[in-house]
Amino acid sequence: MKYVQPNKAQYVILISFQVRKAVKVALDKGYRHIDTALAYGNEKEVGEGIKDSGVPRSEIFLVTKLNNTWHHRVAEGIDSSLTSLRTDYVDLYLMHWPCSTDPTNTKKHLPDWDFVKAWAEMQKLPGTGKARAIGVSNFAVKNLEILLNDPSCTTVPAVNQIELHPNNPSPKLVEYCKAKGIHCTGYSCLGSTDSPLAKDKTLAALAKKKGKTTAQVLLKWGVQKGWSVIPKSVTPGRVESNFEVDGWMLTGEEMAELDALPDRFKVCGDGWLPVKVFFGDDE
């Protein structure tokens, strides 16, 4: 069979179909927490997948995020997302990054706007009914301190969505959030194909001993740590397998084994942003 390289349009259609199908598969399996973002470019497909599933909207916890270039247009940002998602509200609306990027030049930060001002606008959303709760993402301790100590901050973020896995456990940040009443959600909770986790022998041996996949073990580690986990996949088999984290536990010794993994690896850095947002204050 001759392989034909798909053009960009074909690739976009393929990915769109995969997202739509993956959302339906996930909801059919029993997932009820669906996470997306304007920046992902898949809100429309997520909305279609939700509709295809037939699961009542009231049973789904739907999360999306304010894009960096929309910080000065919060009301427009959430309206754009709601239109794409085909819903009247989201359960949680997050500020994706603490960076107000200039939409005319993404290498620059807006000179007259920042995440504190964006948060002041986001605080108005629950009163409109368009977002039942608001939170942040990728906020280090330093930026949380700036936000929470500003007089304009009258609502503590409900959630801080951050990268969390055994190679990036962020104990100081997690404890800080806990002390402030901010729930943590872990993204990139499986690491990535390039991370040391993918080749870690301790993790592989533990998964084999438990009769589980390495992904299931990593998800269970996060759940037992007390945060929410949001594994990303468009492969139906993996979507279904990642759901199988009930009915078994990691022992204290097994949790300690994963806690003791020596490698440190961050899947998502801040080098592409016009300002620094990670300061090494999470360990």
LUMSE-378608 format. One record per residue (C-alpha): residue number from 1; residue in one letter; x, y, z. Coordinates in Angstrom, 1 decimal. Layout:
N
+-----+------+--------+--------+--------+
!  nr ! rest !     px !     py !     pz !
+-----+------+--------+--------+--------+
! NUM !    A !      X !      Y !      Z !
...
+-----+------+--------+--------+--------+
***
This chain:
283
+-----+------+--------+--------+--------+
!  nr ! rest !     px !     py !     pz !
+-----+------+--------+--------+--------+
!   1 !    M !    0.0 !    0.0 !    0.0 !
!   2 !    K !    1.4 !    3.4 !   -0.9 !
!   3 !    Y !    1.6 !    5.9 !    1.9 !
!   4 !    V !    0.3 !    9.3 !    1.1 !
!   5 !    Q !    1.4 !   12.1 !    3.4 !
!   6 !    P !   -1.8 !   14.0 !    4.5 !
!   7 !    N !   -1.9 !   17.7 !    3.8 !
!   8 !    K !   -2.5 !   20.1 !    6.7 !
!   9 !    A !   -6.3 !   20.2 !    6.0 !
!  10 !    Q !   -6.6 !   16.4 !    6.1 !
!  11 !    Y !   -4.5 !   16.2 !    9.3 !
!  12 !    V !   -6.7 !   18.8 !   11.0 !
!  13 !    I !   -9.8 !   16.8 !   10.0 !
!  14 !    L !   -8.3 !   13.6 !   11.3 !
!  15 !    I !   -7.3 !   15.1 !   14.7 !
!  16 !    S !  -10.7 !   16.7 !   15.0 !
!  17 !    F !  -12.4 !   13.4 !   14.4 !
!  18 !    Q !  -10.1 !   11.7 !   16.9 !
!  19 !    V !  -11.0 !   14.3 !   19.6 !
!  20 !    R !  -14.7 !   14.1 !   19.0 !
!  21 !    K !  -14.6 !   10.3 !   19.1 !
!  22 !    A !  -12.3 !   10.2 !   22.2 !
!  23 !    V !  -14.7 !   12.5 !   24.2 !
!  24 !    K !  -17.6 !   10.2 !   23.4 !
!  25 !    V !  -15.6 !    7.1 !   24.2 !
!  26 !    A !  -14.5 !    8.7 !   27.5 !
!  27 !    L !  -18.1 !    9.7 !   28.5 !
!  28 !    D !  -19.4 !    6.3 !   27.5 !
!  29 !    K !  -16.8 !    4.6 !   29.7 !
!  30 !    G !  -17.8 !    6.7 !   32.7 !
!  31 !    Y !  -15.5 !    9.8 !   32.7 !
!  32 !    R !  -17.3 !   12.9 !   33.8 !
!  33 !    H !  -14.4 !   15.4 !   34.0 !
!  34 !    I !  -13.6 !   16.9 !   30.6 !
!  35 !    D !  -10.7 !   19.3 !   30.2 !
!  36 !    T !  -10.1 !   21.5 !   27.2 !
!  37 !    A !   -8.9 !   25.1 !   26.4 !
!  38 !    L !   -9.2 !   27.7 !   23.7 !
!  39 !    A !   -5.5 !   27.3 !   23.0 !
!  40 !    Y !   -5.9 !   23.6 !   22.2 !
!  41 !    G !   -8.1 !   24.4 !   19.2 !
!  42 !    N !  -10.5 !   21.6 !   19.9 !
!  43 !    E !  -13.4 !   23.1 !   21.9 !
!  44 !    K !  -15.8 !   22.6 !   19.0 !
!  45 !    E !  -14.9 !   18.9 !   18.7 !
!  46 !    V !  -15.2 !   18.5 !   22.5 !
!  47 !    G !  -18.7 !   20.0 !   22.3 !
!  48 !    E !  -19.6 !   17.6 !   19.5 !
!  49 !    G !  -18.3 !   14.6 !   21.4 !
!  50 !    I !  -20.4 !   15.6 !   24.4 !
!  51 !    K !  -23.5 !   15.9 !   22.3 !
!  52 !    D !  -22.7 !   12.5 !   20.6 !
!  53 !    S !  -22.5 !   10.8 !   23.9 !
!  54 !    G !  -26.0 !   11.7 !   25.0 !
!  55 !    V !  -24.8 !   12.2 !   28.6 !
!  56 !    P !  -26.7 !   15.0 !   30.2 !
!  57 !    R !  -24.7 !   18.2 !   30.5 !
!  58 !    S !  -25.6 !   18.4 !   34.2 !
!  59 !    E !  -23.6 !   15.2 !   34.8 !
!  60 !    I !  -20.4 !   16.5 !   33.2 !
!  61 !    F !  -17.7 !   18.7 !   34.9 !
!  62 !    L !  -16.5 !   20.8 !   31.9 !
!  63 !    V !  -13.3 !   22.8 !   32.1 !
!  64 !    T !  -11.9 !   25.3 !   29.6 !
!  65 !    K !   -9.3 !   28.0 !   29.8 !
!  66 !    L !   -8.7 !   31.7 !   29.0 !
!  67 !    N !   -5.9 !   32.0 !   26.4 !
!  68 !    N !   -2.9 !   34.3 !   27.0 !
!  69 !    T !   -3.8 !   36.6 !   24.2 !
!  70 !    W !   -7.3 !   37.1 !   25.6 !
!  71 !    H !   -6.4 !   38.3 !   29.1 !
!  72 !    H !   -7.7 !   41.8 !   28.3 !
!  73 !    R !  -10.9 !   40.4 !   26.7 !
!  74 !    V !  -12.1 !   38.0 !   29.4 !
!  75 !    A !  -15.8 !   38.4 !   28.5 !
!  76 !    E !  -15.1 !   37.8 !   24.8 !
!  77 !    G !  -12.9 !   34.8 !   25.7 !
!  78 !    I !  -15.4 !   32.9 !   27.6 !
!  79 !    D !  -18.2 !   33.7 !   25.1 !
!  80 !    S !  -16.0 !   32.3 !   22.3 !
!  81 !    S !  -15.4 !   29.1 !   24.3 !
!  82 !    L !  -19.1 !   28.6 !   25.2 !
!  83 !    T !  -20.1 !   29.0 !   21.5 !
!  84 !    S !  -17.5 !   26.4 !   20.4 !
!  85 !    L !  -18.5 !   24.0 !   23.2 !
!  86 !    R !  -22.2 !   24.5 !   22.5 !
!  87 !    T !  -23.0 !   25.1 !   26.1 !
!  88 !    D !  -24.3 !   27.9 !   28.3 !
!  89 !    Y !  -21.8 !   27.5 !   31.0 !
!  90 !    V !  -18.6 !   25.8 !   32.1 !
!  91 !    D !  -18.1 !   24.3 !   35.5 !
!  92 !    L !  -14.6 !   25.7 !   35.8 !
!  93 !    Y !  -12.9 !   28.5 !   33.9 !
!  94 !    L !   -9.1 !   28.7 !   34.3 !
!  95 !    M !   -6.6 !   31.3 !   33.4 !
!  96 !    H !   -4.3 !   29.1 !   31.3 !
!  97 !    W !   -1.0 !   30.9 !   32.1 !
!  98 !    P !    0.0 !   33.9 !   34.3 !
!  99 !    C !    1.0 !   35.8 !   31.1 !
! 100 !    S !   -0.9 !   38.5 !   29.3 !
! 101 !    T !    0.6 !   38.0 !   25.8 !
! 102 !    D !    0.3 !   40.7 !   23.2 !
! 103 !    P !   -2.0 !   39.3 !   20.5 !
! 104 !    T !   -0.2 !   41.4 !   17.8 !
! 105 !    N !    3.2 !   40.0 !   18.8 !
! 106 !    T !    3.3 !   36.9 !   20.9 !
! 107 !    K !    6.9 !   37.5 !   21.8 !
! 108 !    K !    5.8 !   40.4 !   23.9 !
! 109 !    H !    3.8 !   41.0 !   27.0 !
! 110 !    L !    1.0 !   43.5 !   27.0 !
! 111 !    P !    2.5 !   46.8 !   28.5 !
! 112 !    D !   -0.7 !   47.8 !   30.3 !
! 113 !    W !   -2.2 !   44.5 !   31.4 !
! 114 !    D !   -1.2 !   41.6 !   33.7 !
! 115 !    F !   -2.7 !   38.4 !   35.2 !
! 116 !    V !   -3.9 !   40.4 !   38.3 !
! 117 !    K !   -6.1 !   42.6 !   36.0 !
! 118 !    A !   -7.3 !   39.5 !   34.1 !
! 119 !    W !   -8.3 !   37.8 !   37.4 !
! 120 !    A !  -10.2 !   40.9 !   38.4 !
! 121 !    E !  -12.3 !   40.4 !   35.2 !
! 122 !    M !  -12.6 !   36.7 !   35.7 !
! 123 !    Q !  -14.1 !   37.3 !   39.2 !
! 124 !    K !  -17.2 !   38.7 !   37.5 !
! 125 !    L !  -17.9 !   35.5 !   35.6 !
! 126 !    P !  -19.6 !   33.4 !   38.3 !
! 127 !    G !  -22.2 !   36.2 !   38.7 !
! 128 !    T !  -23.1 !   35.9 !   35.0 !
! 129 !    G !  -23.7 !   32.2 !   35.2 !
! 130 !    K !  -21.2 !   31.5 !   32.5 !
! 131 !    A !  -18.6 !   29.9 !   34.8 !
! 132 !    R !  -19.6 !   28.2 !   38.0 !
! 133 !    A !  -16.1 !   28.4 !   39.4 !
! 134 !    I !  -12.9 !   30.1 !   38.4 !
! 135 !    G !   -9.2 !   29.1 !   38.8 !
! 136 !    V !   -5.7 !   29.3 !   37.5 !
! 137 !    S !   -3.2 !   27.1 !   35.8 !
! 138 !    N !    0.6 !   27.1 !   35.8 !
! 139 !    F !    0.8 !   29.4 !   38.8 !
! 140 !    A !    3.9 !   29.0 !   40.9 !
! 141 !    V !    4.0 !   30.1 !   44.5 !
! 142 !    K !    5.5 !   33.5 !   43.6 !
! 143 !    N !    2.7 !   34.3 !   41.2 !
! 144 !    L !    0.0 !   33.0 !   43.6 !
! 145 !    E !    1.4 !   35.3 !   46.3 !
! 146 !    I !    1.2 !   38.3 !   43.9 !
! 147 !    L !   -2.4 !   37.4 !   43.0 !
! 148 !    L !   -3.7 !   36.6 !   46.5 !
! 149 !    N !   -2.0 !   39.6 !   48.1 !
! 150 !    D !   -3.5 !   42.1 !   45.6 !
! 151 !    P !   -6.4 !   44.1 !   47.0 !
! 152 !    S !   -8.4 !   43.4 !   43.9 !
! 153 !    C !   -8.4 !   39.7 !   44.6 !
! 154 !    T !  -11.6 !   38.9 !   46.3 !
! 155 !    T !  -12.0 !   35.3 !   45.1 !
! 156 !    V !   -9.4 !   32.6 !   45.9 !
! 157 !    P !   -8.8 !   30.4 !   42.8 !
! 158 !    A !  -10.8 !   27.2 !   43.2 !
! 159 !    V !   -8.1 !   25.2 !   41.3 !
! 160 !    N !   -4.5 !   25.5 !   40.2 !
! 161 !    Q !   -3.9 !   23.1 !   37.3 !
! 162 !    I !   -0.2 !   22.3 !   37.2 !
! 163 !    E !    2.2 !   19.6 !   35.9 !
! 164 !    L !    2.3 !   16.8 !   38.4 !
! 165 !    H !    4.0 !   13.4 !   38.1 !
! 166 !    P !    6.8 !   11.6 !   40.1 !
! 167 !    N !    9.5 !   13.5 !   38.0 !
! 168 !    N !    7.8 !   16.8 !   38.8 !
! 169 !    P !    6.0 !   16.4 !   42.2 !
! 170 !    S !    6.1 !   20.0 !   43.2 !
! 171 !    P !    5.6 !   19.4 !   47.0 !
! 172 !    K !    6.0 !   23.0 !   48.1 !
! 173 !    L !    3.5 !   24.3 !   45.5 !
! 174 !    V !    1.1 !   21.5 !   46.3 !
! 175 !    E !    1.3 !   22.3 !   50.1 !
! 176 !    Y !    1.0 !   26.0 !   49.5 !
! 177 !    C !   -2.2 !   25.5 !   47.4 !
! 178 !    K !   -3.6 !   23.1 !   50.1 !
! 179 !    A !   -3.0 !   25.7 !   52.8 !
! 180 !    K !   -4.8 !   28.4 !   50.7 !
! 181 !    G !   -7.8 !   26.1 !   50.0 !
! 182 !    I !   -6.8 !   25.7 !   46.3 !
! 183 !    H !   -7.4 !   22.3 !   44.8 !
! 184 !    C !   -4.7 !   20.9 !   42.5 !
! 185 !    T !   -5.3 !   19.2 !   39.2 !
! 186 !    G !   -2.4 !   17.4 !   37.6 !
! 187 !    Y !   -1.7 !   17.7 !   33.9 !
! 188 !    S !    0.9 !   15.7 !   32.0 !
! 189 !    C !    0.4 !   13.2 !   34.8 !
! 190 !    L !    1.9 !   10.4 !   32.6 !
! 191 !    G !    5.0 !   12.4 !   31.8 !
! 192 !    S !    5.6 !   12.1 !   28.1 !
! 193 !    T !    7.2 !    9.8 !   25.6 !
! 194 !    D !   10.5 !   11.7 !   26.0 !
! 195 !    S !   10.5 !   11.9 !   29.8 !
! 196 !    P !   12.5 !    9.6 !   32.1 !
! 197 !    L !    9.3 !    8.1 !   33.3 !
! 198 !    A !    8.8 !    6.4 !   30.0 !
! 199 !    K !   11.9 !    4.3 !   30.6 !
! 200 !    D !   11.9 !    4.1 !   34.4 !
! 201 !    K !   12.6 !    0.6 !   35.5 !
! 202 !    T !   11.2 !    1.1 !   39.0 !
! 203 !    L !    7.9 !    2.2 !   37.6 !
! 204 !    A !    7.8 !   -0.6 !   35.1 !
! 205 !    A !    8.6 !   -3.2 !   37.7 !
! 206 !    L !    5.9 !   -1.8 !   40.0 !
! 207 !    A !    3.3 !   -1.9 !   37.3 !
! 208 !    K !    4.2 !   -5.5 !   36.4 !
! 209 !    K !    3.9 !   -6.5 !   40.1 !
! 210 !    K !    0.5 !   -4.9 !   40.4 !
! 211 !    G !   -0.8 !   -6.3 !   37.0 !
! 212 !    K !   -1.4 !   -2.7 !   35.8 !
! 213 !    T !   -0.1 !   -0.5 !   33.1 !
! 214 !    T !    2.4 !    2.2 !   34.0 !
! 215 !    A !   -0.2 !    4.8 !   33.1 !
! 216 !    Q !   -2.6 !    3.3 !   35.6 !
! 217 !    V !    0.0 !    3.3 !   38.3 !
! 218 !    L !    0.9 !    6.9 !   37.6 !
! 219 !    L !   -2.7 !    7.9 !   37.7 !
! 220 !    K !   -3.3 !    6.1 !   41.0 !
! 221 !    W !   -0.2 !    7.8 !   42.5 !
! 222 !    G !   -1.8 !   11.2 !   41.7 !
! 223 !    V !   -5.2 !   10.2 !   43.0 !
! 224 !    Q !   -3.8 !    8.9 !   46.3 !
! 225 !    K !   -1.8 !   12.1 !   46.6 !
! 226 !    G !   -5.1 !   13.9 !   46.7 !
! 227 !    W !   -5.3 !   15.8 !   43.4 !
! 228 !    S !   -7.3 !   15.3 !   40.3 !
! 229 !    V !   -5.6 !   13.7 !   37.3 !
! 230 !    I !   -6.4 !   14.5 !   33.6 !
! 231 !    P !   -4.6 !   12.0 !   31.3 !
! 232 !    K !   -4.6 !   13.0 !   27.7 !
! 233 !    S !   -5.2 !   10.5 !   24.9 !
! 234 !    V !   -7.3 !   10.2 !   21.7 !
! 235 !    T !   -6.7 !    6.4 !   21.5 !
! 236 !    P !   -9.9 !    4.6 !   22.6 !
! 237 !    G !   -8.1 !    1.7 !   24.2 !
! 238 !    R !   -5.9 !    4.0 !   26.3 !
! 239 !    V !   -8.9 !    6.2 !   27.2 !
! 240 !    E !  -10.7 !    3.1 !   28.5 !
! 241 !    S !   -7.6 !    1.6 !   30.3 !
! 242 !    N !   -6.8 !    4.9 !   32.0 !
! 243 !    F !  -10.2 !    4.8 !   33.7 !
! 244 !    E !   -9.4 !    1.6 !   35.5 !
! 245 !    V !   -8.0 !    3.1 !   38.8 !
! 246 !    D !  -10.8 !    2.0 !   41.2 !
! 247 !    G !  -10.8 !   -1.2 !   43.3 !
! 248 !    W !   -7.1 !   -1.3 !   44.1 !
! 249 !    M !   -4.5 !    0.7 !   45.9 !
! 250 !    L !   -0.8 !    1.4 !   46.0 !
! 251 !    T !    0.7 !    0.6 !   49.4 !
! 252 !    G !    2.6 !    3.1 !   51.4 !
! 253 !    E !    5.9 !    1.4 !   50.4 !
! 254 !    E !    4.9 !    1.6 !   46.7 !
! 255 !    M !    4.0 !    5.2 !   47.0 !
! 256 !    A !    7.3 !    5.9 !   48.6 !
! 257 !    E !    9.1 !    4.1 !   45.8 !
! 258 !    L !    7.5 !    6.5 !   43.3 !
! 259 !    D !    8.2 !    9.5 !   45.5 !
! 260 !    A !   11.9 !    8.5 !   45.6 !
! 261 !    L !   12.4 !    8.5 !   41.8 !
! 262 !    P !   15.4 !   10.7 !   41.4 !
! 263 !    D !   14.9 !   12.2 !   38.0 !
! 264 !    R !   13.4 !   15.7 !   37.5 !
! 265 !    F !   11.7 !   16.5 !   34.2 !
! 266 !    K !    9.3 !   19.1 !   33.2 !
! 267 !    V !    7.2 !   18.4 !   30.1 !
! 268 !    C !    6.0 !   22.0 !   29.7 !
! 269 !    G !    8.4 !   24.8 !   30.3 !
! 270 !    D !    8.0 !   28.6 !   29.9 !
! 271 !    G !   10.7 !   29.4 !   27.3 !
! 272 !    W !    8.1 !   30.1 !   24.7 !
! 273 !    L !    6.4 !   32.8 !   26.8 !
! 274 !    P !    7.4 !   36.4 !   26.8 !
! 275 !    V !    7.8 !   36.3 !   30.6 !
! 276 !    K !    9.1 !   33.7 !   33.1 !
! 277 !    V !    6.4 !   31.9 !   35.1 !
! 278 !    F !    8.4 !   29.1 !   36.7 !
! 279 !    F !   10.9 !   30.0 !   39.4 !
! 280 !    G !   12.0 !   26.7 !   41.0 !
! 281 !    D !    9.8 !   27.5 !   44.1 !
! 282 !    D !    7.7 !   24.4 !   43.8 !
! 283 !    E !   10.2 !   21.8 !   45.2 !
+-----+------+--------+--------+--------+
***
